[in-house]
Amino acid sequence: MIKSFKTTEKTVRLIEAENTLVIQVEIDAKKDKIKKEVEEQFKVKVERVNTLIKDNKKFAYVKLNEKNPAIDVATKFGLI
């Protein structure tokens, strides 16, 4: 379901300022399943998931609980 992390200047700013990860997911993925998979894979608590479809790709903006810094997840996977 999770394909890759999106790494741009904007996504790094979202990680630092809003505790949000931007993840490319499969086009037919539902918000509740994205939330469940992120929580299981990364051992974090997700507050909210917003999705965007652009250029036939689906991106999930995953806002993490403030107790789980997104920068820690990003650093663990080599994004920052």
C-alpha distances in whole Angstrom, upper triangle without the diagonal:
4,6,9,12,15,18,21,24,23,20,22,24,22,21,25,26,24,21,18,15,14,10,9,6,5,9,9,7,10,11,12,9,8,11,11,8,10,13,13,11,14,16,17,18,16,19,17,14,15,14,15,15,17,18,15,12,11,11,11,14,14,18,18,21,24,25,22,22,19,22,22,18,18,21,20,17,20,19,23
4,6,8,11,14,18,21,20,16,18,21,19,18,21,23,21,18,15,12,11,7,6,5,7,10,11,9,12,12,13,10,8,11,11,8,8,12,12,10,12,15,15,17,15,18,16,13,14,13,14,14,16,17,15,12,10,10,9,12,12,15,16,19,22,23,19,19,16,18,18,15,15,18,16,14,16,15,19
4,7,10,13,16,19,19,16,18,21,19,18,22,24,22,20,17,13,11,7,5,5,7,10,12,11,14,15,17,14,11,14,15,12,12,15,15,13,14,18,18,20,18,21,19,16,16,14,15,14,15,15,14,10,10,10,11,14,14,18,19,22,25,25,22,21,18,19,19,16,15,18,17,13,15,14,18
4,6,9,13,16,16,13,15,18,16,15,19,21,20,18,15,11,9,6,5,7,10,13,15,14,16,16,18,16,13,15,16,13,12,16,16,13,13,17,17,19,18,20,19,16,16,14,15,15,15,16,15,11,11,10,11,12,13,16,17,21,23,23,20,19,15,16,17,13,12,15,14,11,12,11,14
4,6,10,13,13,9,11,14,13,12,15,17,16,14,12,8,6,4,6,9,12,15,17,15,17,16,18,17,13,15,17,14,12,15,16,13,13,16,16,18,16,18,17,15,15,14,14,15,15,16,16,13,12,9,10,10,11,14,15,18,20,21,17,16,12,13,14,11,9,12,12,9,10,8,11
4,6,10,10,7,9,12,11,11,14,16,15,14,12,8,6,6,7,10,14,15,18,17,18,18,20,19,15,17,19,17,15,18,20,17,16,20,19,20,18,19,18,15,15,13,13,13,13,14,15,11,11,8,10,10,12,14,16,20,21,22,19,17,13,14,16,13,11,14,15,12,12,9,12
4,7,8,6,7,10,10,10,13,15,15,14,12,9,8,9,10,14,17,19,22,20,22,21,23,22,19,20,22,20,17,20,22,19,17,21,20,21,20,21,20,18,17,16,16,17,16,17,18,15,15,12,13,12,14,16,17,21,21,23,19,17,13,13,15,13,10,12,14,11,10,7,9
4,5,5,6,9,10,11,13,14,15,15,13,11,10,12,13,16,20,21,24,22,24,23,25,25,21,22,25,23,20,23,25,22,21,24,22,24,22,22,21,19,18,17,16,17,15,16,19,16,16,13,14,13,16,17,19,22,22,24,21,18,15,14,17,16,12,15,17,15,13,10,10
4,6,5,6,9,10,11,12,14,14,13,12,12,14,16,20,23,24,27,25,26,25,27,27,23,24,27,25,22,25,27,25,22,25,23,24,22,23,22,20,19,19,18,19,18,19,22,19,19,16,17,15,17,17,19,22,22,24,21,18,15,14,17,17,13,15,18,17,15,11,11
4,5,5,6,9,10,10,11,12,11,11,10,13,15,18,21,22,25,23,24,22,25,25,21,22,25,24,21,23,26,24,22,24,22,22,20,20,19,17,16,16,15,17,16,18,20,17,17,14,14,12,14,15,17,20,20,22,20,17,14,14,17,17,14,16,19,18,17,13,13
4,5,5,6,9,10,10,10,8,7,6,10,12,15,19,20,22,20,21,19,22,22,18,18,21,20,17,19,22,20,18,21,19,19,17,18,16,15,14,14,14,16,15,18,19,16,15,11,12,9,11,12,14,17,17,20,17,14,11,11,14,13,10,13,16,14,14,10,11
4,5,5,6,9,10,10,9,8,9,12,15,18,22,23,26,23,24,22,24,24,20,20,23,22,18,20,23,20,18,20,18,20,18,19,18,17,17,18,17,20,19,21,23,20,18,15,15,12,13,13,14,17,17,19,16,13,10,9,12,12,9,11,14,13,12,8,8
4,5,5,6,8,9,9,10,11,14,17,20,24,25,27,25,25,23,25,25,22,21,24,23,20,22,25,23,20,22,20,20,18,18,18,17,17,18,18,20,20,22,24,21,20,16,16,13,14,13,14,17,16,18,17,13,11,10,14,14,12,14,17,17,16,12,11
4,5,5,5,6,5,7,8,12,15,18,21,22,24,22,22,19,21,22,18,18,21,20,17,19,22,20,18,20,17,17,15,15,14,14,13,15,15,18,18,21,22,19,17,14,13,9,10,9,11,14,13,16,14,12,9,10,13,13,11,14,17,16,16,13,12
4,6,6,5,5,6,8,12,15,18,21,23,25,22,22,19,21,21,18,17,20,19,15,17,19,18,15,17,14,15,14,14,14,14,15,16,17,20,20,23,24,20,18,15,13,10,10,9,10,12,12,14,11,8,6,6,10,9,8,10,13,13,13,10,10
4,6,6,8,10,12,15,19,21,25,26,28,26,26,23,24,25,21,20,23,22,18,19,22,21,18,19,16,17,16,16,17,17,18,19,20,23,23,26,27,24,22,18,17,14,13,11,12,13,12,14,12,9,7,6,10,11,10,11,15,15,15,12,10
4,6,8,11,13,17,20,22,26,27,29,26,26,22,24,25,22,20,23,23,20,20,24,23,20,21,18,17,16,15,16,16,17,19,20,23,23,26,28,25,22,19,17,13,13,11,12,13,11,14,13,10,10,10,13,14,13,15,18,19,18,15,14
4,5,9,11,15,18,20,24,24,26,23,22,19,20,22,19,17,20,21,17,18,21,21,18,19,15,15,13,12,12,13,13,16,17,21,21,25,26,23,20,16,14,11,10,7,9,10,9,13,12,10,9,10,13,14,13,16,18,18,19,16,15
4,7,10,13,17,19,22,24,25,22,21,18,19,20,17,15,18,18,14,15,18,17,14,15,12,12,10,10,11,12,13,16,18,21,22,25,26,22,20,16,13,10,8,6,6,8,7,10,8,6,5,7,10,10,10,13,15,15,16,14,14
4,7,10,13,15,19,20,21,18,18,15,16,17,14,13,16,16,12,13,17,16,13,15,12,12,10,10,9,9,10,12,14,17,18,21,22,19,16,12,10,6,5,4,6,9,10,13,10,9,6,9,11,10,10,13,15,15,16,13,14
4,6,10,12,16,17,19,16,17,14,16,16,12,12,15,14,10,12,15,14,12,14,12,12,10,12,11,10,11,12,13,16,17,19,20,16,14,10,8,6,5,6,8,11,13,15,12,10,6,9,11,9,8,12,13,12,13,10,12
4,7,10,13,14,17,14,15,13,16,15,12,12,15,14,11,14,17,15,14,17,15,15,13,14,12,10,10,9,10,12,13,16,16,12,10,7,6,5,6,9,11,15,16,18,15,14,10,12,14,12,10,14,15,13,14,11,13
4,6,10,12,14,12,13,12,14,13,10,11,14,12,10,13,15,13,13,16,15,16,13,15,13,10,11,9,10,12,13,15,14,11,9,6,5,7,8,11,13,16,18,20,17,16,12,14,15,12,11,15,15,12,14,12,15
4,7,9,12,10,13,13,15,14,10,13,15,13,12,16,17,15,15,19,18,19,16,18,16,12,12,10,10,10,11,12,11,7,6,4,6,9,11,14,16,20,22,24,20,19,16,18,19,15,14,18,18,15,16,14,17
4,6,8,7,10,10,13,11,8,11,13,11,11,15,15,14,15,18,18,18,16,18,15,12,12,9,10,10,12,13,11,8,6,6,7,10,11,15,17,20,23,24,21,21,18,20,21,17,17,20,19,16,19,17,20
4,6,5,9,11,13,11,10,13,14,12,13,17,17,16,18,21,21,21,19,20,18,14,14,11,11,10,12,13,10,8,6,8,10,13,15,18,20,23,26,28,24,25,21,24,24,21,20,23,23,20,22,20,24
4,6,9,11,14,12,11,15,16,15,16,19,20,19,21,24,23,23,20,21,18,15,13,10,10,8,10,11,8,6,5,8,10,14,16,19,22,25,28,29,27,27,23,26,27,23,23,26,26,23,25,23,26
4,6,10,12,10,11,14,15,14,16,19,19,19,21,23,23,23,20,21,18,15,14,11,12,10,13,14,11,10,8,11,12,15,17,20,22,25,28,30,27,28,25,27,28,25,25,28,27,25,27,25,28
4,7,9,7,7,10,11,11,12,15,16,16,18,20,19,19,16,18,15,12,12,9,11,11,14,16,13,11,8,10,9,13,13,17,19,21,25,26,23,24,21,24,25,21,22,25,24,22,24,23,26
4,6,5,6,9,10,11,12,14,16,16,18,19,19,17,15,15,13,10,10,9,12,12,16,18,15,14,10,11,10,13,13,16,17,20,23,25,22,24,21,24,25,22,23,26,25,24,26,24,27
4,5,5,6,9,10,11,12,14,15,16,17,16,14,11,12,9,6,7,7,11,13,16,19,17,15,11,11,8,10,10,12,14,16,20,21,19,20,18,22,23,20,21,24,24,22,25,23,25
4,5,5,6,9,10,11,12,14,16,16,15,13,10,11,9,8,10,11,15,16,20,23,20,18,15,14,11,13,11,13,14,16,19,20,19,21,19,23,23,20,22,25,24,23,26,24,27
4,5,5,6,9,10,11,12,14,15,15,14,12,13,12,10,12,12,15,16,20,22,20,17,14,14,11,13,12,15,15,17,21,21,19,21,19,22,22,19,21,24,22,21,24,23,26
4,5,5,6,9,10,10,12,13,13,12,10,12,10,8,10,10,13,14,17,20,18,15,11,10,8,10,9,12,13,15,19,19,17,18,16,19,19,16,17,21,19,18,21,20,22
4,6,5,6,9,10,11,11,10,9,6,9,8,7,10,11,15,17,20,23,21,18,14,13,9,10,8,10,10,12,16,16,14,16,14,18,18,15,17,20,19,18,21,20,22
4,6,5,6,9,10,10,10,9,8,11,11,10,14,15,18,20,23,25,23,20,17,16,13,14,11,13,12,14,17,17,15,18,16,20,19,16,18,21,19,19,22,22,24
4,5,5,6,8,10,10,11,10,13,13,12,15,15,18,19,22,24,22,18,16,14,12,14,11,14,13,15,19,18,16,17,16,19,18,14,16,19,17,16,20,19,22
4,5,5,6,8,7,8,8,11,11,10,13,14,17,19,21,23,22,18,15,13,10,11,8,11,10,12,15,15,12,14,12,15,14,11,13,16,14,13,17,16,19
4,6,6,5,5,6,6,10,11,12,15,16,20,22,24,27,25,22,19,17,14,14,10,11,9,11,14,13,11,13,12,15,14,11,14,17,15,15,19,18,20
4,6,5,7,9,10,14,15,15,18,19,22,24,26,28,26,23,20,19,16,17,14,15,13,14,17,16,13,16,15,18,16,13,16,18,15,15,19,19,22
4,6,8,11,12,15,16,15,18,19,21,23,25,27,25,21,19,17,15,16,13,15,13,15,18,17,13,15,14,16,14,11,13,15,12,12,16,16,19
4,6,9,10,14,15,15,18,19,21,23,25,27,26,22,20,17,15,15,12,13,11,13,15,13,10,11,10,12,10,7,10,12,10,10,14,14,16
4,7,10,13,15,16,19,21,24,26,28,30,29,25,23,20,17,17,14,14,11,11,14,12,9,12,12,14,11,9,13,14,12,13,17,17,19
4,6,10,12,13,17,19,22,24,27,29,28,25,22,19,16,15,11,10,7,8,10,9,6,9,9,12,10,9,12,14,13,14,17,17,18
4,7,10,11,15,18,21,24,26,29,28,25,21,19,15,14,10,9,6,5,9,8,7,10,10,14,13,12,15,17,16,17,20,19,21
4,6,8,11,14,17,20,23,26,25,22,18,16,12,11,7,6,4,6,9,10,9,11,10,14,14,12,15,18,17,18,20,19,20
4,7,10,14,17,21,23,27,26,23,19,17,13,11,8,6,5,5,9,11,10,12,12,16,16,15,17,20,20,21,23,21,22
4,7,10,14,17,20,23,23,20,16,14,10,8,6,5,7,9,12,14,13,14,13,17,18,16,18,21,21,21,23,21,22
4,7,10,13,16,20,19,16,12,10,6,6,5,6,9,12,15,17,15,16,14,17,19,16,17,21,21,20,22,20,22
4,7,10,13,17,16,14,10,8,6,5,7,8,12,14,17,20,18,18,16,19,21,18,18,22,23,21,23,20,22
4,7,10,13,13,10,7,6,4,6,9,11,15,18,20,23,20,20,17,20,22,19,19,23,23,21,23,20,23
4,6,10,10,8,6,5,6,8,11,14,17,21,23,25,23,22,19,22,24,21,20,24,25,23,24,21,23
4,7,6,5,4,6,9,11,14,17,21,24,26,29,26,25,22,24,26,24,22,26,27,24,25,22,25
4,5,5,6,8,11,13,16,19,23,26,28,30,28,27,23,25,27,24,23,26,27,24,25,22,24
4,5,8,10,14,16,20,23,26,29,31,34,31,29,26,27,29,26,24,28,28,25,26,23,25
4,7,10,13,16,19,23,25,29,31,33,30,30,26,28,30,26,25,28,28,25,26,24,26
4,7,10,13,16,19,22,26,28,30,27,26,22,24,26,23,21,24,25,21,22,20,23
4,7,10,13,16,19,22,25,27,24,23,20,22,24,21,19,23,23,20,22,19,22
4,7,9,13,16,19,21,23,21,20,16,18,20,17,16,20,20,18,19,16,19
4,6,9,12,16,18,20,17,17,14,17,18,15,15,19,19,17,19,16,19
4,6,10,13,15,18,15,15,12,14,16,14,14,17,18,17,18,15,17
4,6,10,12,14,12,12,9,13,14,12,12,16,16,16,18,15,17
4,7,9,12,10,10,8,12,13,12,13,16,17,17,19,16,17
4,6,8,6,7,7,10,11,10,12,15,15,16,18,16,17
4,5,5,7,9,12,12,12,15,17,17,18,21,19,19
4,5,6,9,11,12,13,15,16,17,19,21,19,19
4,6,9,12,11,12,15,16,16,19,20,20,19
4,6,9,8,8,11,13,13,15,17,16,16
4,5,6,7,9,10,11,13,15,14,13
4,5,5,6,9,10,11,12,11,11
4,5,5,6,8,10,10,9,8
4,5,5,6,9,10,10,9
4,5,5,6,9,9,9
4,5,5,6,5,6
4,5,5,6,5
4,6,8,9
4,6,8
4,6
4
